[in-house]
Amino acid sequence: MAVHGPFRCTAKKLTAVPMPAGRIGGKGSGYVVRAASNDDFRLMNRLHKAHIPFSLVTSPETWKKKTGADVPAGSVFIGDAGAVRSAMPGLLDGISSQLAVWGIRIPR
C-alpha cells in the first residue's frame, strides 16, 4: 500500500517488554517443545547442565507415525518427564511461553 501524504500514528513508548513465564502442561512419559524460538537453545543448555537427556525431532513424518502428533523438525523431545519435574522451577526461569512444553505418551 502506498502512502501519499503524512499520517498520524499514536504509539506508546515501551520501557520494557514483560516475558510470559514458561510452563509445563500435560502428562506423559516425556515432553515436546515445539521448534519456534531462540529460547530453545537456552532450554537445551539448561537440560544439558542438569544432565537431562533430550533429542531433536529430525523427521516430522516419522514422529507423527509413532506418536500421532504434528511437530516441526527441530522440536526438542525430553524423554524423562520425572527429571523435568525435578528440575523445576529453575529450568524454565526467564524462558518465554512460546516454549510451552506438552506432555506426550511415547509408545514402546
C-alpha positions as YAML, in Angstrom:
chain: A
units: angstrom
residues:
- id: 1
  name: MET
  ca: [0.00, 0.00, 0.00]
- id: 2
  name: ALA
  ca: [1.45, 3.35, -0.99]
- id: 3
  name: VAL
  ca: [1.35, 6.29, 1.40]
- id: 4
  name: HIS
  ca: [0.62, 9.57, -0.39]
- id: 5
  name: GLY
  ca: [0.93, 12.01, 2.46]
- id: 6
  name: PRO
  ca: [1.55, 12.45, 6.14]
- id: 7
  name: PHE
  ca: [-0.36, 10.30, 8.57]
- id: 8
  name: ARG
  ca: [-0.88, 10.28, 12.31]
- id: 9
  name: CYS
  ca: [0.24, 7.35, 14.44]
- id: 10
  name: THR
  ca: [-0.50, 7.09, 18.13]
- id: 11
  name: ALA
  ca: [2.01, 4.88, 19.88]
- id: 12
  name: LYS
  ca: [3.18, 4.21, 23.40]
- id: 13
  name: LYS
  ca: [6.87, 4.04, 24.19]
- id: 14
  name: LEU
  ca: [7.77, 0.79, 25.93]
- id: 15
  name: THR
  ca: [10.46, 0.79, 28.57]
- id: 16
  name: ALA
  ca: [10.36, -2.99, 28.98]
- id: 17
  name: VAL
  ca: [8.64, -5.96, 27.41]
- id: 18
  name: PRO
  ca: [7.45, -8.44, 30.02]
- id: 19
  name: MET
  ca: [8.14, -12.05, 29.08]
- id: 20
  name: PRO
  ca: [5.42, -14.59, 29.82]
- id: 21
  name: ALA
  ca: [6.58, -17.45, 32.00]
- id: 22
  name: GLY
  ca: [7.43, -20.82, 30.51]
- id: 23
  name: ARG
  ca: [5.11, -23.62, 31.52]
- id: 24
  name: ILE
  ca: [4.71, -27.37, 31.57]
- id: 25
  name: GLY
  ca: [1.36, -28.76, 30.53]
- id: 26
  name: GLY
  ca: [0.02, -32.26, 30.16]
- id: 27
  name: LYS
  ca: [1.11, -35.60, 31.49]
- id: 28
  name: GLY
  ca: [3.05, -38.30, 29.76]
- id: 29
  name: SER
  ca: [6.30, -40.17, 29.72]
- id: 30
  name: GLY
  ca: [8.11, -37.28, 28.07]
- id: 31
  name: TYR
  ca: [7.71, -33.74, 26.84]
- id: 32
  name: VAL
  ca: [7.96, -31.98, 23.50]
- id: 33
  name: VAL
  ca: [8.97, -28.37, 22.99]
- id: 34
  name: ARG
  ca: [7.84, -27.25, 19.55]
- id: 35
  name: ALA
  ca: [10.59, -25.62, 17.49]
- id: 36
  name: ALA
  ca: [9.82, -21.95, 17.18]
- id: 37
  name: SER
  ca: [12.02, -19.77, 19.33]
- id: 38
  name: ASN
  ca: [15.60, -18.79, 20.01]
- id: 39
  name: ASP
  ca: [14.87, -19.75, 23.62]
- id: 40
  name: ASP
  ca: [15.02, -23.40, 22.52]
- id: 41
  name: PHE
  ca: [18.81, -23.17, 22.74]
- id: 42
  name: ARG
  ca: [18.65, -21.74, 26.25]
- id: 43
  name: LEU
  ca: [16.42, -24.63, 27.29]
- id: 44
  name: MET
  ca: [18.73, -27.21, 25.70]
- id: 45
  name: ASN
  ca: [21.71, -25.68, 27.51]
- id: 46
  name: ARG
  ca: [19.84, -25.92, 30.81]
- id: 47
  name: LEU
  ca: [18.81, -29.52, 30.11]
- id: 48
  name: HIS
  ca: [22.41, -30.41, 29.34]
- id: 49
  name: LYS
  ca: [23.66, -28.70, 32.51]
- id: 50
  name: ALA
  ca: [21.03, -30.58, 34.58]
- id: 51
  name: HIS
  ca: [22.09, -33.91, 32.93]
- id: 52
  name: ILE
  ca: [18.61, -34.39, 31.46]
- id: 53
  name: PRO
  ca: [18.86, -36.22, 28.13]
- id: 54
  name: PHE
  ca: [16.96, -34.84, 25.15]
- id: 55
  name: SER
  ca: [16.85, -35.29, 21.40]
- id: 56
  name: LEU
  ca: [15.72, -33.28, 18.40]
- id: 57
  name: VAL
  ca: [12.90, -34.30, 16.09]
- id: 58
  name: THR
  ca: [14.54, -34.65, 12.68]
- id: 59
  name: SER
  ca: [11.66, -36.27, 10.81]
- id: 60
  name: PRO
  ca: [8.19, -34.88, 11.50]
- id: 61
  name: GLU
  ca: [6.70, -37.70, 9.41]
- id: 62
  name: THR
  ca: [8.32, -40.46, 11.49]
- id: 63
  name: TRP
  ca: [7.40, -38.63, 14.70]
- id: 64
  name: LYS
  ca: [3.73, -38.43, 13.61]
- id: 65
  name: LYS
  ca: [3.66, -42.16, 12.74]
- id: 66
  name: LYS
  ca: [5.00, -43.04, 16.22]
- id: 67
  name: THR
  ca: [3.04, -40.54, 18.32]
- id: 68
  name: GLY
  ca: [0.18, -39.16, 16.24]
- id: 69
  name: ALA
  ca: [1.41, -35.62, 16.99]
- id: 70
  name: ASP
  ca: [2.36, -32.98, 14.42]
- id: 71
  name: VAL
  ca: [5.59, -31.26, 15.44]
- id: 72
  name: PRO
  ca: [8.06, -29.41, 13.23]
- id: 73
  name: ALA
  ca: [11.62, -30.59, 12.65]
- id: 74
  name: GLY
  ca: [13.93, -29.19, 15.31]
- id: 75
  name: SER
  ca: [11.44, -29.70, 18.13]
- id: 76
  name: VAL
  ca: [13.02, -30.90, 21.37]
- id: 77
  name: PHE
  ca: [11.93, -34.24, 22.88]
- id: 78
  name: ILE
  ca: [12.68, -34.78, 26.56]
- id: 79
  name: GLY
  ca: [12.00, -38.43, 27.41]
- id: 80
  name: ASP
  ca: [12.34, -38.23, 31.19]
- id: 81
  name: ALA
  ca: [9.31, -36.33, 32.49]
- id: 82
  name: GLY
  ca: [10.30, -37.02, 36.10]
- id: 83
  name: ALA
  ca: [13.69, -35.35, 35.65]
- id: 84
  name: VAL
  ca: [11.99, -32.31, 34.11]
- id: 85
  name: ARG
  ca: [9.58, -32.02, 37.05]
- id: 86
  name: SER
  ca: [12.50, -32.39, 39.49]
- id: 87
  name: ALA
  ca: [14.41, -29.57, 37.75]
- id: 88
  name: MET
  ca: [11.51, -27.14, 38.08]
- id: 89
  name: PRO
  ca: [11.03, -24.27, 38.58]
- id: 90
  name: GLY
  ca: [14.52, -23.15, 37.56]
- id: 91
  name: LEU
  ca: [14.50, -25.00, 34.25]
- id: 92
  name: LEU
  ca: [12.08, -22.55, 32.63]
- id: 93
  name: ASP
  ca: [13.00, -19.35, 34.50]
- id: 94
  name: GLY
  ca: [13.17, -16.47, 32.02]
- id: 95
  name: ILE
  ca: [12.10, -18.61, 29.07]
- id: 96
  name: SER
  ca: [9.05, -17.40, 27.20]
- id: 97
  name: SER
  ca: [5.73, -19.20, 26.87]
- id: 98
  name: GLN
  ca: [6.40, -19.97, 23.19]
- id: 99
  name: LEU
  ca: [8.40, -22.81, 24.73]
- id: 100
  name: ALA
  ca: [5.32, -24.35, 26.29]
- id: 101
  name: VAL
  ca: [6.03, -27.99, 26.95]
- id: 102
  name: TRP
  ca: [3.33, -30.51, 26.15]
- id: 103
  name: GLY
  ca: [3.10, -33.98, 27.64]
- id: 104
  name: ILE
  ca: [3.10, -36.80, 25.14]
- id: 105
  name: ARG
  ca: [2.96, -40.56, 25.66]
- id: 106
  name: ILE
  ca: [5.52, -42.38, 23.55]
- id: 107
  name: PRO
  ca: [4.59, -45.92, 22.51]
- id: 108
  name: ARG
  ca: [7.16, -48.57, 23.46]
...
